[in-house]
Amino acid sequence: MRILFVGDIMGNAGQEILETYLPQLKQKYHPQATVVNGENATRGKGIDRYAYKRLLSAGADVITMGNHTWDNPAIEEFIGEAKKLIRPANFSAGQVPGRGYTLIQINQLKLAVVNLQGRVFMAPSDDPFAIAERLIKHLLKQTKLIVVDFHAETTSEKEAFSWYFDGKVSAVIGTHTHVQTNDARILPQGTAFLSDVGMTGPYDGILGMQRSEVIKRFVNQMPTRFEVDEQGRRGLGACLVDLDDVSGKAKQIRTIQINPDHPFMF
């Protein structure tokens, strides 16, 4: 099974470039499932019903979230019925709406996609290791094909998580920091790992935000309002993971960048 994972969709710019290139990526690579992180889809913070449907129309099969899940209150109106939208499973278990994982049927196989959030330099949440251990034990009764979106700040926490669950999940793909890392690998027991898949949206902003206000904040430390850079050039960050259908172990992981410095080559 081949999985295409697309990194954090940032604002309208991210939605537009996804609409442009996702059909071409599918035509070139033929993934059986496409996972897209959408936690920044609406003006850089959160997601609303319109953006959710737009990402699905662009070709997403599962949409994951992260620390900005609740920043747009509109999500509460539809997350309970949105079967293809998942938020971190370690958000105050039983106290918030939505689900932390989903299972999708692909021909005769089932793929589980799990969303978790780290705790280092992040808002408080339940222990992702403990939650994942229970959840993965449950999912392994249904499928060996398990992909985790681990939404976290530090590389060390992402690496620790992937090593802890090496051989128990098919892939751990990091999101949140918006810069694609150069450490795609397969761990000894068969788990594919990438610290961060990167961002999809503004290429000339600072992590997707307009440069001027971010720079001003660093220079004078005064409060300022960050806005998504919707006018500049754009880029897309993604990765492909090939899994063994029987064992669930990863066979290959490779990164994808599409931007002015890395043009898409069909």
PyMOL commands that set and color helices and strands:
alter all, ss='L'
color gray80, all
select helices_A, chain A and resi 11-29+49-58+73-77+128-139+155-164+211-220
alter helices_A, ss='H'
color red, helices_A
select strands_A, chain A and resi 2-6+8-9+33-37+62-64+101-106+109-117+146-151+171-175+185-186+192-194+199-202+234-243+250-258
alter strands_A, ss='S'
color yellow, strands_A
deselect
rebuild
show_as cartoon
